[in-house]
Amino acid sequence: MERDATQSERPRRVLLVDDESSIRDCLSEFLLHKGFKVDPASDCLDAIVEAMTKSHDCLVLDLNFPDINGVFLFHQIKRINRELAERTIFITGLDERHPVHQRALETGVPVLAKPFDFTRLSDILDGYCEST
């Protein structure tokens, strides 16, 4: 499905939430190279503020934070912006047997285990953006 001219001219905007700066920086650089505008957030409060104040096409959300888990944050963002929550990708270094990883799978949102193939991330984001 091709995007029309006005849609392809508008930068696709991603809210990227990860507390590890090296991962956040690496993913930001990759997404910028792929033509996305990236709004990085290092913690849950920043993510909620970003979700409330800016329009995003997609959400890339880590599952493991010092204060709360990414599934809880996902549900909070879903209360603020249901459409954004429907275009979320979880990323995680947690073992797939970990309870938080299992709860993430129950949401129906794609879960990419670190280290993951950046092409897979890009393909999912592209699919989300084509449907907006």
C-alpha positions in Angstrom: 0.0 0.0 0.0 1.5 3.3 -1.0 1.3 6.4 1.2 0.0 9.5 -0.5 2.3 12.5 -1.0 1.2 14.5 2.1 1.6 11.5 4.3 5.0 10.6 3.0 6.2 14.2 3.4 5.2 14.2 7.1 7.9 12.7 9.3 6.8 9.6 11.1 7.1 10.2 14.8 8.2 7.5 17.3 8.1 7.7 21.0 11.0 5.6 22.2 11.1 4.7 25.9 14.1 3.0 27.4 16.0 3.8 30.5 19.3 2.5 29.1 20.9 5.5 27.4 23.1 3.3 25.1 20.1 1.4 23.7 18.0 4.6 23.5 20.8 6.4 21.6 21.5 3.4 19.2 17.8 3.0 18.4 17.3 6.7 18.0 20.2 6.8 15.5 18.8 3.9 13.6 15.3 5.3 13.5 16.5 8.7 12.4 18.4 7.0 9.6 15.2 5.2 8.6 13.4 8.6 8.3 11.6 8.7 11.7 11.4 11.6 14.0 12.3 10.2 17.4 11.1 11.5 20.8 13.3 9.7 23.4 12.1 9.2 26.9 14.3 7.8 29.7 11.7 7.1 32.2 8.0 6.5 32.7 7.0 10.0 33.7 8.8 11.5 30.6 6.9 8.9 28.5 3.5 9.9 29.8 4.2 13.6 29.4 5.4 12.9 25.8 2.3 10.8 25.1 0.0 13.6 26.5 1.7 16.5 24.7 2.7 15.3 21.3 1.3 13.2 18.5 3.2 10.0 17.8 2.7 7.4 15.1 4.3 4.6 17.1 5.6 3.6 20.5 8.7 1.6 21.2 8.7 0.6 24.8 11.1 -1.3 27.0 9.6 -3.7 29.5 12.1 -3.2 32.4 12.3 0.0 34.4 13.6 0.6 37.9 10.3 2.0 39.1 7.5 0.2 37.2 7.3 -2.3 34.4 6.6 -1.5 30.7 3.3 -3.3 30.7 2.0 -1.1 33.4 3.2 2.0 31.5 1.6 0.6 28.3 -1.7 0.5 30.1 -1.3 4.0 31.4 -0.5 5.3 27.9 -3.5 3.3 26.5 -5.7 5.3 28.8 -4.3 8.5 27.4 -4.0 7.5 23.7 -5.6 4.2 22.7 -4.5 4.6 19.1 -0.8 5.0 20.1 -1.1 1.9 22.3 -2.3 -0.1 19.3 0.9 0.8 17.5 3.3 -0.3 20.2 6.3 -2.6 20.1 7.8 -3.9 23.4 11.6 -4.4 23.5 13.1 -6.4 26.3 16.2 -8.1 27.7 14.0 -10.2 30.1 13.9 -13.9 29.7 10.7 -15.0 27.9 9.7 -17.0 31.1 9.8 -13.8 33.2 6.3 -12.8 34.4 6.6 -9.3 32.9 7.5 -10.8 29.5 4.5 -13.1 29.8 2.2 -10.2 30.6 3.6 -8.3 27.6 2.7 -11.2 25.3 -0.8 -11.2 26.7 -1.4 -7.7 25.5 -1.1 -8.8 21.8 1.6 -6.2 21.2 4.8 -7.5 19.4 7.6 -8.2 21.8 11.2 -8.1 20.5 13.9 -9.7 22.6 17.2 -7.9 22.9 19.3 -8.2 21.0 16.9 -8.0 18.1 17.1 -7.5 14.4 16.7 -3.8 13.7 15.1 -4.7 10.3 12.3 -6.5 12.1 11.7 -3.4 14.3 11.7 -1.2 11.2 9.3 -3.5 9.3 6.8 -3.4 12.2 7.0 0.3 12.5 6.6 0.8 8.7 3.5 -1.4 8.9 2.0 0.6 11.7 2.7 3.9 9.9 1.1 2.6 6.6 -2.1 2.0 8.5 -2.3 5.5 10.0 
